[in-house]
Amino acid sequence: MSVVGLDIGSSSIKVAKIVKDSNRFRLAALGKVSTPRPGLLSESPQDHEAVAEAVKKLFDDVGIRDKRQVVVALPEGKIASRVIKLPLMSDKELASSLQYEADAFVPFSLDDAILRHQVIERNEKDGILEVLLIASPKILVNKYLRILELAKVTPLALETELMALNRALIDPNQPNTMVVDFGFKNCNFAISRKEQIYLTRSFPVAGEALTRALSDELGIDISQAEEYKKAYGLSDQVLEGKVRQSIISLIKSVSVEMKKAIQYFEQEKKETVDLIVLGGGSAGLPNVIQDIAANLRTEVQLANPLSLLEYDQSVFAQFEDEAPVFSVAIGLAKRQF
C-alpha cells in the first residue's frame, strides 16, 4: 500500500510518497517547491490557484502521476489542540462531552469548528481517560479542500503537523521525547510518550521572525538577511558575532517555551523528558542545536525522518542534508489506513 503526504507550508510545499510492505516503510518519491506568495495567507481565489498549480507541478516533477490521494497537514498555529483528562467513560459518553471540553480552550467559535479526538490512554487503575482533542476552523479546512480540488488531488485525511511529526520521528525504543517543528511561521512542539502525543504547543517565533530581526538589526534587506541566517546562524565566529547577537534572544524565547512544556509534562507524569528531536526548516541553522541543548540541558538531535525508512541511496541521497524539512510530509505518508 502507498500513501502520499502533502505539507503545504508558508515557505515551501513538500511531498513524500511511501510504500508500506509488511512492517517496513519504503520511500518512493520526495520533493519540494517554494510556496507562491502570499499562499495560504490569502483569501484570493487567484492565490489559491497559484498554490494548486505549484502542487500539480511538484507531483509531476517527482513522478507521482497515478492515485493522487493525499494526507494533508493543517498548520498547527491555526488550529487548537490539547490533551485533556476525563473520568473513564464509554465512547458514546466521550463524544457527547467533547463540545463542553473544547469550549474551555478553543479560541474561536465552536459553531465554526470541526472537532476530532484521539484516545491516548485508558487508565483503568486510576479511572482516568486521556484524550487529544483537536479543533480546526471550518474556513481553514474548506480552504485546503478548495486548493486540493484545484490541484486535482483527493484528500484521504487531514491531520495536524505534530501528529505527522511524531509519526515520522519516533520509534518504539525512544525515551520520552519532545519533537519540534522549527518552521517558518511557528515553532510547534509535542511531547511523545510510548509513541503517543501527551502535550502540544505552538509558539509564533520561528524562521521568519529570525530573518526579520536580522534585517532590522543589521539594516539589510530581507533576502540578504535570509542568506546570512542560513549561512551563519548562531555562530559567533563570523561578522564579529553580529548575526548571533541579532537573533539569540529569539532562540532563548523558544527555549523558554520548550522548557515550560517539559516542566509541565514532568510534573504531570512524574517522568523525565530525555531527548529533543529538532525538525523543520530552521532546525539545521548553524549552532541552533547546540544553543538549545545548552539552554535546556537536555540532549538535542537533528531530526532525520529518512533514518526510519528504506530508500535508494542513489536516488534520494540528495535530500539527506535537508531531511528535517521533510519530516511532516514523511510523517503524513506513513499514516496507515
C-alpha positions as CSV (number, residue, x, y, z in Angstrom):
1,M,0.0,0.0,0.0
2,S,1.3,3.5,-0.8
3,V,0.4,6.8,0.8
4,V,1.3,10.4,-0.3
5,G,1.9,13.1,2.3
6,L,1.5,16.7,1.3
7,D,2.8,19.5,3.5
8,I,1.8,23.0,2.3
9,G,4.0,25.3,4.4
10,S,4.3,29.0,4.5
11,S,7.7,28.9,2.8
12,S,7.7,25.6,0.8
13,I,5.4,22.8,-0.3
14,K,6.8,19.3,0.4
15,V,5.5,15.9,-0.9
16,A,6.5,12.4,0.0
17,K,5.3,9.0,-1.3
18,I,5.9,6.0,0.9
19,V,5.1,2.3,0.2
20,K,4.4,0.0,3.2
21,D,5.4,-3.6,2.9
22,S,4.8,-5.7,6.0
23,N,6.3,-3.6,8.8
24,R,8.7,-1.7,6.5
25,F,8.3,1.7,5.0
26,R,10.0,2.4,1.7
27,L,10.4,5.9,0.3
28,A,9.2,6.1,-3.3
29,A,9.1,9.8,-4.1
30,L,10.2,13.0,-2.4
31,G,10.4,16.7,-3.4
32,K,9.7,20.3,-2.6
33,V,9.0,23.6,-4.3
34,S,8.7,27.2,-3.0
35,T,5.2,28.2,-1.9
36,P,3.8,31.0,-4.2
37,R,3.4,34.2,-2.1
38,P,1.1,35.1,-0.3
39,G,0.0,31.5,-0.5
40,L,-2.5,30.3,2.2
41,L,-2.4,33.6,4.0
42,S,-4.5,35.0,1.2
43,E,-8.3,34.5,0.6
44,S,-8.0,35.3,-3.1
45,P,-9.0,32.6,-5.5
46,Q,-6.2,33.6,-7.8
47,D,-3.6,33.0,-5.0
48,H,-5.2,29.6,-4.2
49,E,-4.9,28.7,-7.9
50,A,-1.2,29.6,-7.8
51,V,-0.7,27.2,-4.8
52,A,-2.7,24.5,-6.6
53,E,-0.6,24.9,-9.7
54,A,2.6,24.6,-7.7
55,V,1.2,21.3,-6.1
56,K,0.4,19.9,-9.5
57,K,3.8,20.7,-10.9
58,L,5.5,19.2,-7.8
59,F,3.6,16.0,-8.3
60,D,4.7,15.8,-11.9
61,D,8.3,16.7,-11.1
62,V,8.6,13.9,-8.5
63,G,6.8,11.4,-10.7
64,I,3.5,10.9,-8.8
65,R,1.1,10.6,-11.7
66,D,-1.4,8.0,-10.5
67,K,-3.5,7.6,-7.4
68,R,-3.2,11.2,-6.4
69,Q,-4.8,10.7,-3.0
70,V,-3.1,12.5,-0.2
71,V,-2.9,13.0,3.6
72,V,-2.5,16.7,4.3
73,A,-1.3,18.6,7.3
74,L,-3.2,21.6,8.8
75,P,-0.9,24.3,10.2
76,E,-0.5,24.0,13.9
77,G,-0.7,27.7,14.5
78,K,-4.2,27.9,13.0
79,I,-5.8,25.1,15.0
80,A,-6.3,24.4,18.7
81,S,-5.3,21.2,20.3
82,R,-5.0,20.0,23.9
83,V,-4.6,16.7,25.8
84,I,-7.5,16.6,28.3
85,K,-8.1,14.3,31.3
86,L,-11.6,12.9,31.9
87,P,-13.1,10.2,34.1
88,L,-13.3,6.8,32.4
89,M,-16.4,6.7,30.2
90,S,-17.8,5.0,27.1
91,D,-17.0,6.2,23.6
92,K,-20.6,7.4,23.3
93,E,-20.3,9.4,26.5
94,L,-17.0,10.8,25.4
95,A,-18.3,12.0,22.1
96,S,-21.1,13.9,23.8
97,S,-18.7,15.6,26.3
98,L,-16.1,16.9,23.8
99,Q,-18.1,20.0,22.9
100,Y,-18.0,21.1,26.5
101,E,-14.3,20.3,26.9
102,A,-13.4,22.2,23.8
103,D,-15.2,25.3,24.9
104,A,-12.7,25.7,27.7
105,F,-9.7,26.3,25.4
106,V,-10.7,26.8,21.8
107,P,-10.2,30.5,20.9
108,F,-12.7,30.6,18.1
109,S,-16.4,29.8,17.9
110,L,-17.2,26.1,18.1
111,D,-20.1,26.7,15.7
112,D,-17.4,27.3,13.1
113,A,-15.1,24.5,14.1
114,I,-14.6,20.8,13.3
115,L,-13.7,18.7,16.3
116,R,-11.7,15.5,16.2
117,H,-10.2,13.4,19.0
118,Q,-7.8,10.6,19.6
119,V,-7.8,8.5,22.8
120,I,-4.3,8.3,24.2
121,E,-4.7,6.2,27.3
122,R,-7.4,4.5,29.3
123,N,-6.1,4.2,32.9
124,E,-8.3,1.7,34.5
125,K,-6.4,1.7,37.8
126,D,-6.9,5.5,38.4
127,G,-10.2,5.8,36.4
128,I,-8.8,8.4,34.0
129,L,-9.2,8.8,30.3
130,E,-6.6,10.9,28.4
131,V,-7.7,12.3,25.0
132,L,-6.0,14.5,22.4
133,L,-8.8,16.9,21.3
134,I,-8.3,19.0,18.1
135,A,-10.5,21.8,16.8
136,S,-10.0,23.2,13.3
137,P,-11.8,26.2,11.9
138,K,-14.2,25.2,9.1
139,I,-13.0,28.1,7.0
140,L,-9.4,26.7,7.1
141,V,-10.4,23.2,6.3
142,N,-12.5,24.4,3.4
143,K,-9.6,26.5,2.0
144,Y,-7.4,23.4,2.0
145,L,-10.1,21.3,0.3
146,R,-10.6,24.0,-2.4
147,I,-6.8,24.0,-3.1
148,L,-6.7,20.2,-3.3
149,E,-9.7,20.2,-5.7
150,L,-7.9,22.8,-7.9
151,A,-4.8,20.6,-7.8
152,K,-6.8,17.6,-8.8
153,V,-5.8,15.5,-5.8
154,T,-8.2,13.7,-3.4
155,P,-7.7,14.1,0.4
156,L,-7.7,10.8,2.3
157,A,-7.3,12.7,5.6
158,L,-6.4,16.0,7.2
159,E,-4.4,15.9,10.4
160,T,-2.1,18.1,12.5
161,E,1.6,18.8,11.7
162,L,2.6,17.5,15.2
163,M,0.8,14.2,14.7
164,A,2.7,13.7,11.4
165,L,5.9,14.8,13.0
166,N,5.5,12.3,15.8
167,R,4.9,9.5,13.3
168,A,7.9,10.5,11.3
169,L,10.5,10.8,14.1
170,I,9.5,8.5,16.9
171,D,10.3,4.8,17.2
172,P,9.1,2.4,20.0
173,N,12.5,2.3,21.7
174,Q,12.9,6.0,22.3
175,P,12.6,7.6,25.7
176,N,10.1,10.3,26.4
177,T,10.9,12.8,23.6
178,M,10.0,16.3,22.7
179,V,9.5,16.5,18.9
180,V,9.9,20.0,17.4
181,D,8.9,21.5,14.1
182,F,11.0,24.7,13.9
183,G,9.5,26.0,10.8
184,F,9.0,29.4,9.0
185,K,6.0,30.9,10.8
186,N,5.8,28.9,14.0
187,C,7.8,26.6,16.3
188,N,5.5,23.7,17.1
189,F,6.4,21.1,19.7
190,A,4.9,18.0,21.3
191,I,6.0,15.5,23.9
192,S,5.8,11.9,22.9
193,R,5.5,9.1,25.4
194,K,5.4,5.5,24.2
195,E,4.7,6.8,20.6
196,Q,1.7,8.8,21.8
197,I,1.4,12.6,22.0
198,Y,0.8,13.8,25.5
199,L,1.2,17.6,25.1
200,T,1.2,20.1,22.2
201,R,2.2,23.7,21.9
202,S,2.6,26.2,19.1
203,F,4.8,29.3,19.6
204,P,4.8,32.1,17.0
205,V,8.6,32.6,16.7
206,A,10.4,30.8,14.0
207,G,12.4,31.3,10.8
208,E,10.5,34.3,9.6
209,A,11.0,36.2,12.9
210,L,14.7,35.4,12.9
211,T,15.1,36.8,9.4
212,R,13.2,40.0,10.2
213,A,15.2,40.5,13.4
214,L,18.4,40.1,11.5
215,S,17.2,42.5,8.7
216,D,16.3,45.2,11.3
217,E,19.4,44.8,13.4
218,L,21.9,44.9,10.6
219,G,20.0,47.2,8.3
220,I,19.9,44.8,5.4
221,D,17.1,43.6,3.1
222,I,15.1,40.5,3.8
223,S,16.7,38.4,1.1
224,Q,20.2,39.1,2.3
225,A,19.2,38.6,6.0
226,E,17.8,35.1,5.0
227,E,21.1,34.2,3.4
228,Y,23.1,35.4,6.4
229,K,20.8,33.4,8.7
230,K,21.2,30.2,6.8
231,A,25.0,30.6,6.4
232,Y,25.9,31.8,9.9
233,G,23.0,31.0,12.3
234,L,24.2,31.4,15.8
235,S,27.9,31.2,15.0
236,D,29.9,33.8,16.9
237,Q,33.0,33.3,14.6
238,V,31.7,35.5,11.7
239,L,30.9,39.2,11.3
240,E,32.1,39.7,14.8
241,G,29.2,37.7,16.1
242,K,26.6,40.3,14.9
243,V,24.3,37.7,13.3
244,R,24.2,35.7,16.5
245,Q,23.6,38.8,18.6
246,S,20.7,39.8,16.4
247,I,18.7,36.5,16.9
248,I,20.0,34.9,20.1
249,S,17.2,36.5,22.2
250,L,14.6,34.9,19.9
251,I,16.2,31.5,20.2
252,K,16.2,31.9,24.0
253,S,12.5,32.7,24.0
254,V,11.8,29.5,22.0
255,S,13.9,27.6,24.5
256,V,11.9,29.1,27.4
257,E,8.6,27.9,25.9
258,M,10.0,24.4,25.3
259,K,11.3,24.3,28.9
260,K,7.8,25.3,30.3
261,A,6.2,22.4,28.3
262,I,8.8,19.9,29.6
263,Q,8.3,21.1,33.2
264,Y,4.5,20.8,32.9
265,F,4.8,17.2,31.5
266,E,7.3,16.1,34.1
267,Q,5.1,17.5,36.9
268,E,2.0,15.7,35.5
269,K,3.6,12.4,34.6
270,K,6.4,12.2,37.3
271,E,8.7,11.2,34.4
272,T,11.5,13.0,32.6
273,V,11.9,14.1,29.0
274,D,15.3,12.8,28.0
275,L,15.6,13.7,24.3
276,I,14.6,16.6,22.0
277,V,14.4,16.0,18.2
278,L,14.5,19.2,16.2
279,G,12.9,19.2,12.7
280,G,11.7,21.9,10.3
281,G,13.4,24.3,8.0
282,S,15.1,26.3,10.8
283,A,16.4,23.2,12.7
284,G,19.6,23.0,10.6
285,L,20.8,26.6,11.2
286,P,24.4,26.6,12.4
287,N,24.7,26.2,16.2
288,V,20.9,26.2,16.9
289,I,21.0,22.6,18.2
290,Q,24.0,23.4,20.5
291,D,22.4,26.5,21.9
292,I,19.0,24.8,22.6
293,A,20.8,21.9,24.2
294,A,22.8,24.3,26.5
295,N,19.6,26.2,27.4
296,L,17.6,23.1,28.3
297,R,20.5,20.9,29.5
298,T,18.9,18.1,27.5
299,E,20.2,16.0,24.6
300,V,19.1,17.6,21.3
301,Q,19.3,15.7,17.9
302,L,18.6,17.0,14.4
303,A,15.6,15.2,13.0
304,N,16.3,12.6,10.4
305,P,13.0,11.1,9.1
306,L,14.9,9.2,6.5
307,S,16.6,7.1,9.2
308,L,13.4,5.2,9.8
309,L,12.8,4.5,6.1
310,E,14.2,2.2,3.5
311,Y,15.3,4.2,0.4
312,D,17.5,4.0,-2.7
313,Q,20.7,5.9,-1.8
314,S,21.4,6.7,-5.5
315,V,18.0,8.4,-5.9
316,F,17.5,10.1,-2.5
317,A,21.0,10.9,-1.2
318,Q,20.5,14.5,-2.5
319,F,17.8,15.0,0.2
320,E,19.8,13.8,3.2
321,D,21.3,17.1,4.2
322,E,17.8,18.7,4.3
323,A,15.9,15.7,5.7
324,P,14.5,17.7,8.7
325,V,12.5,19.9,6.2
326,F,10.6,16.8,5.0
327,S,9.6,15.5,8.5
328,V,6.0,16.4,8.3
329,A,5.4,15.2,4.7
330,I,7.1,11.9,5.5
331,G,5.0,11.5,8.7
332,L,1.8,12.1,6.7
333,A,2.9,9.5,4.2
334,K,3.5,7.0,7.0
335,R,-0.1,7.1,8.1
336,Q,-1.8,3.7,7.9
337,F,-5.4,3.1,6.9
